[in-house]
Amino acid sequence: MRTARPSLLALGTAVALALGVAACNKDGSTAPATPVLSQVQAESLATTVLDDVAGEITTATLDGSNGALASAPAGSSTATQCIPTKSPTPVTDSDSDGVPDSVRFDYSGCIISHPLSIDSLSGTIDLIDPTKSAADHAVERVFTDFTRVTVRLLTGAKTSVTDNGQRRASHDGTTLRSSETNFRTDYVYANGSTAEHVRTWESTFTADVAGTIMRDALLPSGSWSVNGTSSWTRAHRSYSLTVTTNPALHYDASCTDAPRFDAGKITAVVTRGSQTMTVTIEFTACGVYSVTRS
């Protein structure tokens, strides 16, 4: 069990060691069957799943032509340091619903400074109105090599996250619905190891206070449910996941510790070959969670 978010550097090193353990004892006899995931591997998986849930939240309400905040990591208040290039200009909005017909944000050269780290951004996000003749606030976002490279100032450690794929979303003042199909996120950890997560998820967010979801603004507090399937690859081993939330994750807008949940549970049924394991991620306080296997 773990009650704090592990660092990407520690997870990268520990998982690489765990995956390299031999399957035989010193006397040559065959060791008992190993579980689908060790505890260290389960914690690495949990970090990936939580990062990808947080990634959805970051862009959830950015459906206007001023959606530059898409550059911010989840929980960041420093996105105004990075203003991406927007094209074309002027922006066309055929149905006058506030969602542009099509606009591209290019993040090349964007830098976001934090007290202990620096984020360098690149790639593009296309924001598209999939229903240009209906004022329904539907939006599609297309991520193309959208990459965030983080350098820790004290250690020089470098990690990166790259998104590719499409997300669709729509919302009113109280409820937001989001979906993504075969959306891919690639991770590079500080020790050089990598991971890949390809997912088909549907998500629903319900604000605690009705009418508080606003366009191009951070989400208010509320409940976030996620359901779907994905594949996770780590150190050349691939796993199939079925992900659900019950109870739903509670997003606390005032929380300063990513991923900004203070309650709720994610259950991931993990399959590799003929073996299956359930990994449970349960939040007990702001940004604090445990990871258990069964």
Phi and psi restraints in degrees (value plus and minus 20) as a CYANA .aco file:
   2 ARG   PHI    -156.3  -116.3
   2 ARG   PSI     118.2   158.2
   3 THR   PHI    -138.4   -98.4
   3 THR   PSI      -4.8    35.2
   4 ALA   PHI    -165.7  -125.7
   4 ALA   PSI     135.1   175.1
   5 ARG   PHI     -94.5   -54.5
   5 ARG   PSI     100.1   140.1
   6 PRO   PHI     -94.8   -54.8
   6 PRO   PSI     134.6   174.6
   7 SER   PHI     -97.0   -57.0
   7 SER   PSI     134.3   174.3
   8 LEU   PHI     -83.8   -43.8
   8 LEU   PSI     -54.8   -14.8
   9 LEU   PHI     -85.1   -45.1
   9 LEU   PSI     -67.6   -27.6
  10 ALA   PHI     -83.2   -43.2
  10 ALA   PSI     -61.8   -21.8
  11 LEU   PHI     -85.9   -45.9
  11 LEU   PSI     -61.8   -21.8
  12 GLY   PHI     -80.7   -40.7
  12 GLY   PSI     -64.2   -24.2
  13 THR   PHI     -88.6   -48.6
  13 THR   PSI     -67.4   -27.4
  14 ALA   PHI     -84.7   -44.7
  14 ALA   PSI     -61.0   -21.0
  15 VAL   PHI     -87.3   -47.3
  15 VAL   PSI     -59.5   -19.5
  16 ALA   PHI     -80.5   -40.5
  16 ALA   PSI     -60.5   -20.5
  17 LEU   PHI     -87.6   -47.6
  17 LEU   PSI     -62.4   -22.4
  18 ALA   PHI     -83.1   -43.1
  18 ALA   PSI     -58.6   -18.6
  19 LEU   PHI     -94.7   -54.7
  19 LEU   PSI     -34.1     5.9
  20 GLY   PHI    -116.1   -76.1
  20 GLY   PSI     -16.0    24.0
  21 VAL   PHI     -87.1   -47.1
  21 VAL   PSI     114.6   154.6
  22 ALA   PHI     -90.7   -50.7
  22 ALA   PSI     134.9   174.9
  23 ALA   PHI    -114.2   -74.2
  23 ALA   PSI     -19.2    20.8
  24 CYS   PHI    -142.1  -102.1
  24 CYS   PSI     132.1   172.1
  25 ASN   PHI     -99.4   -59.4
  25 ASN   PSI     151.4   191.4
  26 LYS   PHI     -83.3   -43.3
  26 LYS   PSI     -50.1   -10.1
  27 ASP   PHI    -103.7   -63.7
  27 ASP   PSI     -14.8    25.2
  28 GLY   PHI      71.0   111.0
  28 GLY   PSI     -27.8    12.2
  29 SER   PHI     -94.4   -54.4
  29 SER   PSI     135.1   175.1
  30 THR   PHI     -96.5   -56.5
  30 THR   PSI     110.6   150.6
  31 ALA   PHI     -94.4   -54.4
  31 ALA   PSI     138.5   178.5
  32 PRO   PHI     -77.0   -37.0
  32 PRO   PSI     132.7   172.7
  33 ALA   PHI     -74.8   -34.8
  33 ALA   PSI     112.1   152.1
  34 THR   PHI    -102.2   -62.2
  34 THR   PSI     131.7   171.7
  35 PRO   PHI     -88.2   -48.2
  35 PRO   PSI     144.5   184.5
  36 VAL   PHI     -76.2   -36.2
  36 VAL   PSI     -64.8   -24.8
  37 LEU   PHI    -156.1  -116.1
  37 LEU   PSI     119.5   159.5
  38 SER   PHI     -94.5   -54.5
  38 SER   PSI     151.8   191.8
  39 GLN   PHI     -82.5   -42.5
  39 GLN   PSI     -59.3   -19.3
  40 VAL   PHI     -83.8   -43.8
  40 VAL   PSI     -62.3   -22.3
  41 GLN   PHI     -86.3   -46.3
  41 GLN   PSI     -58.8   -18.8
  42 ALA   PHI     -82.2   -42.2
  42 ALA   PSI     -58.0   -18.0
  43 GLU   PHI     -88.5   -48.5
  43 GLU   PSI     -56.4   -16.4
  44 SER   PHI     -84.5   -44.5
  44 SER   PSI     -63.6   -23.6
  45 LEU   PHI     -80.0   -40.0
  45 LEU   PSI     -63.8   -23.8
  46 ALA   PHI     -80.3   -40.3
  46 ALA   PSI     -61.1   -21.1
  47 THR   PHI     -81.1   -41.1
  47 THR   PSI     -63.3   -23.3
  48 THR   PHI     -82.4   -42.4
  48 THR   PSI     -69.1   -29.1
  49 VAL   PHI     -80.1   -40.1
  49 VAL   PSI     -64.2   -24.2
  50 LEU   PHI     -87.0   -47.0
  50 LEU   PSI     -59.6   -19.6
  51 ASP   PHI     -81.2   -41.2
  51 ASP   PSI     -58.1   -18.1
  52 ASP   PHI     -96.0   -56.0
  52 ASP   PSI     -52.9   -12.9
  53 VAL   PHI     -83.9   -43.9
  53 VAL   PSI     -64.8   -24.8
  54 ALA   PHI     -82.9   -42.9
  54 ALA   PSI     -53.9   -13.9
  55 GLY   PHI     -83.0   -43.0
  55 GLY   PSI     -56.9   -16.9
  56 GLU   PHI     -83.5   -43.5
  56 GLU   PSI     -61.6   -21.6
  57 ILE   PHI     -83.9   -43.9
  57 ILE   PSI     -57.6   -17.6
  58 THR   PHI     -76.6   -36.6
  58 THR   PSI     -58.8   -18.8
  59 THR   PHI    -126.9   -86.9
  59 THR   PSI     -11.1    28.9
  60 ALA   PHI     -77.8   -37.8
  60 ALA   PSI     -61.3   -21.3
  61 THR   PHI    -127.5   -87.5
  61 THR   PSI      -8.9    31.1
  62 LEU   PHI    -108.1   -68.1
  62 LEU   PSI      60.5   100.5
  63 ASP   PHI    -140.9  -100.9
  63 ASP   PSI      -7.2    32.8
  64 GLY   PHI    -128.8   -88.8
  64 GLY   PSI     154.2   194.2
  65 SER   PHI     -93.6   -53.6
  65 SER   PSI     -26.5    13.5
  66 ASN   PHI    -126.3   -86.3
  66 ASN   PSI      16.0    56.0
  67 GLY   PHI    -101.1   -61.1
  67 GLY   PSI      18.7    58.7
  68 ALA   PHI     -86.2   -46.2
  68 ALA   PSI     -39.1     0.9
  69 LEU   PHI     -85.0   -45.0
  69 LEU   PSI     -28.0    12.0
  70 ALA   PHI     -80.7   -40.7
  70 ALA   PSI     -34.0     6.0
  71 SER   PHI     -95.7   -55.7
  71 SER   PSI     -36.0     4.0
  72 ALA   PHI    -101.8   -61.8
  72 ALA   PSI     115.6   155.6
  73 PRO   PHI     -84.5   -44.5
  73 PRO   PSI     139.3   179.3
  74 ALA   PHI     -76.1   -36.1
  74 ALA   PSI     109.6   149.6
  75 GLY   PHI      67.9   107.9
  75 GLY   PSI     -23.3    16.7
  76 SER   PHI    -100.6   -60.6
  76 SER   PSI     123.3   163.3
  77 SER   PHI    -134.4   -94.4
  77 SER   PSI      -2.7    37.3
  78 THR   PHI    -135.2   -95.2
  78 THR   PSI      -1.2    38.8
  79 ALA   PHI     -83.4   -43.4
  79 ALA   PSI     -43.6    -3.6
  80 THR   PHI     -86.7   -46.7
  80 THR   PSI     -31.0     9.0
  81 GLN   PHI     -89.1   -49.1
  81 GLN   PSI     -40.7    -0.7
  82 CYS   PHI    -142.5  -102.5
  82 CYS   PSI      90.9   130.9
  83 ILE   PHI    -131.7   -91.7
  83 ILE   PSI      84.5   124.5
  84 PRO   PHI     -88.6   -48.6
  84 PRO   PSI     139.5   179.5
  85 THR   PHI     -94.3   -54.3
  85 THR   PSI     113.8   153.8
  86 LYS   PHI    -135.1   -95.1
  86 LYS   PSI     113.7   153.7
  87 SER   PHI    -169.7  -129.7
  87 SER   PSI     130.2   170.2
  88 PRO   PHI    -100.2   -60.2
  88 PRO   PSI     147.2   187.2
  89 THR   PHI    -150.2  -110.2
  89 THR   PSI     118.2   158.2
  90 PRO   PHI     -91.7   -51.7
  90 PRO   PSI     141.4   181.4
  91 VAL   PHI    -104.7   -64.7
  91 VAL   PSI     117.4   157.4
  92 THR   PHI    -116.9   -76.9
  92 THR   PSI     115.7   155.7
  93 ASP   PHI    -152.7  -112.7
  93 ASP   PSI      67.8   107.8
  94 SER   PHI     -80.4   -40.4
  94 SER   PSI     -57.9   -17.9
  95 ASP   PHI    -120.9   -80.9
  95 ASP   PSI     -13.7    26.3
  96 SER   PHI      34.7    74.7
  96 SER   PSI      17.1    57.1
  97 ASP   PHI    -120.0   -80.0
  97 ASP   PSI     -13.1    26.9
  98 GLY   PHI      70.3   110.3
  98 GLY   PSI     -31.6     8.4
  99 VAL   PHI    -119.7   -79.7
  99 VAL   PSI      99.7   139.7
 100 PRO   PHI     -86.1   -46.1
 100 PRO   PSI     131.9   171.9
 101 ASP   PHI     -76.5   -36.5
 101 ASP   PSI     -66.9   -26.9
 102 SER   PHI    -187.3  -147.3
 102 SER   PSI     107.1   147.1
 103 VAL   PHI    -164.7  -124.7
 103 VAL   PSI     120.3   160.3
 104 ARG   PHI    -130.2   -90.2
 104 ARG   PSI     113.2   153.2
 105 PHE   PHI    -126.2   -86.2
 105 PHE   PSI      99.4   139.4
 106 ASP   PHI    -126.1   -86.1
 106 ASP   PSI      99.6   139.6
 107 TYR   PHI    -117.9   -77.9
 107 TYR   PSI      -8.9    31.1
 108 SER   PHI     -74.5   -34.5
 108 SER   PSI     108.2   148.2
 109 GLY   PHI      63.2   103.2
 109 GLY   PSI     -18.2    21.8
 110 CYS   PHI     -94.8   -54.8
 110 CYS   PSI     115.3   155.3
 111 ILE   PHI    -148.7  -108.7
 111 ILE   PSI     114.0   154.0
 112 ILE   PHI    -142.7  -102.7
 112 ILE   PSI     101.4   141.4
 113 SER   PHI    -118.0   -78.0
 113 SER   PSI     111.8   151.8
 114 HIS   PHI    -137.3   -97.3
 114 HIS   PSI     146.8   186.8
 115 PRO   PHI     -76.8   -36.8
 115 PRO   PSI     -55.8   -15.8
 116 LEU   PHI    -141.1  -101.1
 116 LEU   PSI     -12.7    27.3
 117 SER   PHI    -177.7  -137.7
 117 SER   PSI     146.1   186.1
 118 ILE   PHI    -150.7  -110.7
 118 ILE   PSI     111.1   151.1
 119 ASP   PHI    -124.0   -84.0
 119 ASP   PSI     109.4   149.4
 120 SER   PHI    -131.3   -91.3
 120 SER   PSI     107.9   147.9
 121 LEU   PHI    -131.5   -91.5
 121 LEU   PSI     131.2   171.2
 122 SER   PHI    -176.4  -136.4
 122 SER   PSI     154.0   194.0
 123 GLY   PHI      71.1   111.1
 123 GLY   PSI    -195.1  -155.1
 124 THR   PHI    -152.7  -112.7
 124 THR   PSI     135.7   175.7
 125 ILE   PHI    -148.9  -108.9
 125 ILE   PSI      99.6   139.6
 126 ASP   PHI    -113.4   -73.4
 126 ASP   PSI     107.4   147.4
 127 LEU   PHI    -126.9   -86.9
 127 LEU   PSI     100.4   140.4
 128 ILE   PHI    -149.7  -109.7
 128 ILE   PSI     120.6   160.6
 129 ASP   PHI    -109.3   -69.3
 129 ASP   PSI      89.1   129.1
 130 PRO   PHI     -95.5   -55.5
 130 PRO   PSI     -30.4     9.6
 131 THR   PHI    -149.3  -109.3
 131 THR   PSI      52.4    92.4
 132 LYS   PHI     -86.0   -46.0
 132 LYS   PSI     -36.8     3.2
 133 SER   PHI    -124.5   -84.5
 133 SER   PSI     -14.6    25.4
 134 ALA   PHI    -150.4  -110.4
 134 ALA   PSI     107.1   147.1
 135 ALA   PHI    -102.2   -62.2
 135 ALA   PSI      56.4    96.4
 136 ASP   PHI    -141.7  -101.7
 136 ASP   PSI     -14.8    25.2
 137 HIS   PHI      46.1    86.1
 137 HIS   PSI      -2.8    37.2
 138 ALA   PHI     -94.3   -54.3
 138 ALA   PSI     126.8   166.8
 139 VAL   PHI    -166.4  -126.4
 139 VAL   PSI     124.4   164.4
 140 GLU   PHI    -140.7  -100.7
 140 GLU   PSI     114.8   154.8
 141 ARG   PHI    -138.9   -98.9
 141 ARG   PSI     108.0   148.0
 142 VAL   PHI    -132.5   -92.5
 142 VAL   PSI      95.8   135.8
 143 PHE   PHI    -116.1   -76.1
 143 PHE   PSI     107.5   147.5
 144 THR   PHI    -146.6  -106.6
 144 THR   PSI      87.2   127.2
 145 ASP   PHI      28.0    68.0
 145 ASP   PSI      20.4    60.4
 146 PHE   PHI     -96.2   -56.2
 146 PHE   PSI      89.1   129.1
 147 THR   PHI    -141.8  -101.8
 147 THR   PSI     116.5   156.5
 148 ARG   PHI    -140.8  -100.8
 148 ARG   PSI      96.2   136.2
 149 VAL   PHI    -122.6   -82.6
 149 VAL   PSI     103.0   143.0
 150 THR   PHI    -130.2   -90.2
 150 THR   PSI     108.9   148.9
 151 VAL   PHI    -135.7   -95.7
 151 VAL   PSI     103.5   143.5
 152 ARG   PHI    -100.8   -60.8
 152 ARG   PSI     103.4   143.4
 153 LEU   PHI     -88.2   -48.2
 153 LEU   PSI     -52.5   -12.5
 154 LEU   PHI     -96.1   -56.1
 154 LEU   PSI     -53.2   -13.2
 155 THR   PHI    -133.7   -93.7
 155 THR   PSI     -38.1     1.9
 156 GLY   PHI      59.2    99.2
 156 GLY   PSI     -18.5    21.5
 157 ALA   PHI     -82.7   -42.7
 157 ALA   PSI     119.3   159.3
 158 LYS   PHI    -145.2  -105.2
 158 LYS   PSI     112.8   152.8
 159 THR   PHI    -150.9  -110.9
 159 THR   PSI     141.6   181.6
 160 SER   PHI    -165.8  -125.8
 160 SER   PSI     132.9   172.9
 161 VAL   PHI    -153.9  -113.9
 161 VAL   PSI     108.6   148.6
 162 THR   PHI    -146.5  -106.5
 162 THR   PSI     107.9   147.9
 163 ASP   PHI    -128.4   -88.4
 163 ASP   PSI     118.6   158.6
 164 ASN   PHI    -161.8  -121.8
 164 ASN   PSI     108.6   148.6
 165 GLY   PHI     124.0   164.0
 165 GLY   PSI    -193.7  -153.7
 166 GLN   PHI    -139.2   -99.2
 166 GLN   PSI     121.8   161.8
 167 ARG   PHI    -146.0  -106.0
 167 ARG   PSI     120.5   160.5
 168 ARG   PHI    -139.0   -99.0
 168 ARG   PSI     123.7   163.7
 169 ALA   PHI    -171.9  -131.9
 169 ALA   PSI     137.7   177.7
 170 SER   PHI    -172.8  -132.8
 170 SER   PSI     132.0   172.0
 171 HIS   PHI    -177.1  -137.1
 171 HIS   PSI     138.5   178.5
 172 ASP   PHI    -136.4   -96.4
 172 ASP   PSI    -176.4  -136.4
 173 GLY   PHI     -96.1   -56.1
 173 GLY   PSI     -32.4     7.6
 174 THR   PHI    -141.8  -101.8
 174 THR   PSI     -53.4   -13.4
 175 THR   PHI    -147.2  -107.2
 175 THR   PSI     118.8   158.8
 176 LEU   PHI    -147.3  -107.3
 176 LEU   PSI     115.2   155.2
 177 ARG   PHI    -142.7  -102.7
 177 ARG   PSI     116.7   156.7
 178 SER   PHI    -157.3  -117.3
 178 SER   PSI     127.1   167.1
 179 SER   PHI    -164.2  -124.2
 179 SER   PSI     130.5   170.5
 180 GLU   PHI    -164.9  -124.9
 180 GLU   PSI     121.2   161.2
 181 THR   PHI    -142.7  -102.7
 181 THR   PSI     101.9   141.9
 182 ASN   PHI      32.2    72.2
 182 ASN   PSI      20.3    60.3
 183 PHE   PHI     -98.3   -58.3
 183 PHE   PSI     109.1   149.1
 184 ARG   PHI    -133.8   -93.8
 184 ARG   PSI     112.6   152.6
 185 THR   PHI    -144.8  -104.8
 185 THR   PSI     107.9   147.9
 186 ASP   PHI    -129.4   -89.4
 186 ASP   PSI     113.2   153.2
 187 TYR   PHI    -134.3   -94.3
 187 TYR   PSI     118.7   158.7
 188 VAL   PHI    -142.7  -102.7
 188 VAL   PSI     102.9   142.9
 189 TYR   PHI    -112.1   -72.1
 189 TYR   PSI     149.2   189.2
 190 ALA   PHI     -83.5   -43.5
 190 ALA   PSI     -46.0    -6.0
 191 ASN   PHI    -110.4   -70.4
 191 ASN   PSI     -14.1    25.9
 192 GLY   PHI      73.5   113.5
 192 GLY   PSI     -30.1     9.9
 193 SER   PHI     -93.1   -53.1
 193 SER   PSI     142.5   182.5
 194 THR   PHI    -153.8  -113.8
 194 THR   PSI     143.4   183.4
 195 ALA   PHI    -167.8  -127.8
 195 ALA   PSI     135.5   175.5
 196 GLU   PHI    -156.5  -116.5
 196 GLU   PSI     114.6   154.6
 197 HIS   PHI    -150.7  -110.7
 197 HIS   PSI      96.1   136.1
 198 VAL   PHI    -135.6   -95.6
 198 VAL   PSI     101.8   141.8
 199 ARG   PHI    -155.7  -115.7
 199 ARG   PSI     131.3   171.3
 200 THR   PHI    -144.5  -104.5
 200 THR   PSI      81.8   121.8
 201 TRP   PHI    -144.9  -104.9
 201 TRP   PSI     131.9   171.9
 202 GLU   PHI    -143.1  -103.1
 202 GLU   PSI     116.6   156.6
 203 SER   PHI    -152.6  -112.6
 203 SER   PSI     127.8   167.8
 204 THR   PHI    -153.7  -113.7
 204 THR   PSI     111.4   151.4
 205 PHE   PHI    -137.7   -97.7
 205 PHE   PSI     113.2   153.2
 206 THR   PHI    -144.7  -104.7
 206 THR   PSI     100.2   140.2
 207 ALA   PHI     -87.1   -47.1
 207 ALA   PSI     123.2   163.2
 208 ASP   PHI     -81.9   -41.9
 208 ASP   PSI     -58.2   -18.2
 209 VAL   PHI    -132.5   -92.5
 209 VAL   PSI      98.7   138.7
 210 ALA   PHI     -76.9   -36.9
 210 ALA   PSI     119.7   159.7
 211 GLY   PHI      62.1   102.1
 211 GLY   PSI      -6.6    33.4
 212 THR   PHI    -123.2   -83.2
 212 THR   PSI     -19.7    20.3
 213 ILE   PHI    -100.8   -60.8
 213 ILE   PSI     101.9   141.9
 214 MET   PHI    -140.5  -100.5
 214 MET   PSI     126.4   166.4
 215 ARG   PHI     -85.4   -45.4
 215 ARG   PSI     121.8   161.8
 216 ASP   PHI      33.6    73.6
 216 ASP   PSI      17.2    57.2
 217 ALA   PHI    -157.3  -117.3
 217 ALA   PSI     139.1   179.1
 218 LEU   PHI     -84.6   -44.6
 218 LEU   PSI     130.3   170.3
 219 LEU   PHI     -84.7   -44.7
 219 LEU   PSI     124.8   164.8
 220 PRO   PHI     -97.1   -57.1
 220 PRO   PSI     158.5   198.5
 221 SER   PHI     -86.7   -46.7
 221 SER   PSI     127.3   167.3
 222 GLY   PHI     154.2   194.2
 222 GLY   PSI    -195.9  -155.9
 223 SER   PHI    -121.3   -81.3
 223 SER   PSI     115.1   155.1
 224 TRP   PHI    -143.9  -103.9
 224 TRP   PSI      96.0   136.0
 225 SER   PHI    -130.2   -90.2
 225 SER   PSI     122.1   162.1
 226 VAL   PHI    -152.5  -112.5
 226 VAL   PSI     113.7   153.7
 227 ASN   PHI    -160.9  -120.9
 227 ASN   PSI     119.3   159.3
 228 GLY   PHI     139.7   179.7
 228 GLY   PSI    -189.6  -149.6
 229 THR   PHI    -145.1  -105.1
 229 THR   PSI     139.5   179.5
 230 SER   PHI    -181.1  -141.1
 230 SER   PSI     149.4   189.4
 231 SER   PHI    -144.1  -104.1
 231 SER   PSI     116.6   156.6
 232 TRP   PHI    -142.5  -102.5
 232 TRP   PSI     106.7   146.7
 233 THR   PHI    -138.5   -98.5
 233 THR   PSI     107.7   147.7
 234 ARG   PHI    -162.6  -122.6
 234 ARG   PSI     105.6   145.6
 235 ALA   PHI      32.1    72.1
 235 ALA   PSI      25.4    65.4
 236 HIS   PHI      49.3    89.3
 236 HIS   PSI      -9.1    30.9
 237 ARG   PHI    -131.5   -91.5
 237 ARG   PSI     114.0   154.0
 238 SER   PHI    -132.4   -92.4
 238 SER   PSI     124.0   164.0
 239 TYR   PHI    -153.4  -113.4
 239 TYR   PSI     126.2   166.2
 240 SER   PHI    -120.4   -80.4
 240 SER   PSI     118.2   158.2
 241 LEU   PHI    -144.6  -104.6
 241 LEU   PSI     121.6   161.6
 242 THR   PHI    -139.1   -99.1
 242 THR   PSI      98.2   138.2
 243 VAL   PHI    -131.8   -91.8
 243 VAL   PSI     113.3   153.3
 244 THR   PHI    -159.1  -119.1
 244 THR   PSI     141.5   181.5
 245 THR   PHI    -144.6  -104.6
 245 THR   PSI     101.7   141.7
 246 ASN   PHI    -180.7  -140.7
 246 ASN   PSI      87.5   127.5
 247 PRO   PHI     -92.0   -52.0
 247 PRO   PSI     144.2   184.2
 248 ALA   PHI     -79.3   -39.3
 248 ALA   PSI     131.9   171.9
 249 LEU   PHI     -87.6   -47.6
 249 LEU   PSI     118.8   158.8
 250 HIS   PHI    -122.4   -82.4
 250 HIS   PSI      96.9   136.9
 251 TYR   PHI    -107.2   -67.2
 251 TYR   PSI     103.2   143.2
 252 ASP   PHI    -125.9   -85.9
 252 ASP   PSI      86.6   126.6
 253 ALA   PHI     -83.4   -43.4
 253 ALA   PSI     -42.0    -2.0
 254 SER   PHI    -109.1   -69.1
 254 SER   PSI     -27.3    12.7
 255 CYS   PHI     -90.6   -50.6
 255 CYS   PSI     116.6   156.6
 256 THR   PHI    -124.3   -84.3
 256 THR   PSI     -21.6    18.4
 257 ASP   PHI    -127.0   -87.0
 257 ASP   PSI      91.3   131.3
 258 ALA   PHI     -80.1   -40.1
 258 ALA   PSI     122.9   162.9
 259 PRO   PHI    -111.9   -71.9
 259 PRO   PSI       3.0    43.0
 260 ARG   PHI      45.6    85.6
 260 ARG   PSI       7.7    47.7
 261 PHE   PHI    -124.2   -84.2
 261 PHE   PSI     126.8   166.8
 262 ASP   PHI    -144.1  -104.1
 262 ASP   PSI     -21.0    19.0
 263 ALA   PHI    -182.8  -142.8
 263 ALA   PSI     146.6   186.6
 264 GLY   PHI      87.9   127.9
 264 GLY   PSI     150.7   190.7
 265 LYS   PHI    -163.6  -123.6
 265 LYS   PSI     112.8   152.8
 266 ILE   PHI    -125.8   -85.8
 266 ILE   PSI     110.1   150.1
 267 THR   PHI    -135.4   -95.4
 267 THR   PSI     104.7   144.7
 268 ALA   PHI    -139.0   -99.0
 268 ALA   PSI      95.6   135.6
 269 VAL   PHI    -106.7   -66.7
 269 VAL   PSI      95.8   135.8
 270 VAL   PHI    -126.4   -86.4
 270 VAL   PSI     109.5   149.5
 271 THR   PHI    -145.7  -105.7
 271 THR   PSI     113.8   153.8
 272 ARG   PHI    -159.0  -119.0
 272 ARG   PSI      95.2   135.2
 273 GLY   PHI      44.4    84.4
 273 GLY   PSI    -145.3  -105.3
 274 SER   PHI    -117.3   -77.3
 274 SER   PSI     -17.9    22.1
 275 GLN   PHI    -118.5   -78.5
 275 GLN   PSI     127.5   167.5
 276 THR   PHI    -156.0  -116.0
 276 THR   PSI     123.7   163.7
 277 MET   PHI    -164.1  -124.1
 277 MET   PSI     128.4   168.4
 278 THR   PHI    -127.0   -87.0
 278 THR   PSI     105.1   145.1
 279 VAL   PHI    -128.5   -88.5
 279 VAL   PSI     105.3   145.3
 280 THR   PHI    -133.6   -93.6
 280 THR   PSI     108.6   148.6
 281 ILE   PHI    -134.5   -94.5
 281 ILE   PSI      92.9   132.9
 282 GLU   PHI    -142.9  -102.9
 282 GLU   PSI     106.7   146.7
 283 PHE   PHI    -109.1   -69.1
 283 PHE   PSI     117.1   157.1
 284 THR   PHI    -138.6   -98.6
 284 THR   PSI     -35.6     4.4
 285 ALA   PHI    -185.0  -145.0
 285 ALA   PSI     157.2   197.2
 286 CYS   PHI     -75.2   -35.2
 286 CYS   PSI      92.5   132.5
 287 GLY   PHI      50.7    90.7
 287 GLY   PSI     -13.0    27.0
 288 VAL   PHI    -132.6   -92.6
 288 VAL   PSI     107.7   147.7
 289 TYR   PHI    -167.0  -127.0
 289 TYR   PSI     141.9   181.9
 290 SER   PHI    -136.2   -96.2
 290 SER   PSI     132.6   172.6
 291 VAL   PHI    -143.8  -103.8
 291 VAL   PSI     100.5   140.5
 292 THR   PHI    -147.0  -107.0
 292 THR   PSI     136.6   176.6
 293 ARG   PHI    -138.7   -98.7
 293 ARG   PSI     128.4   168.4
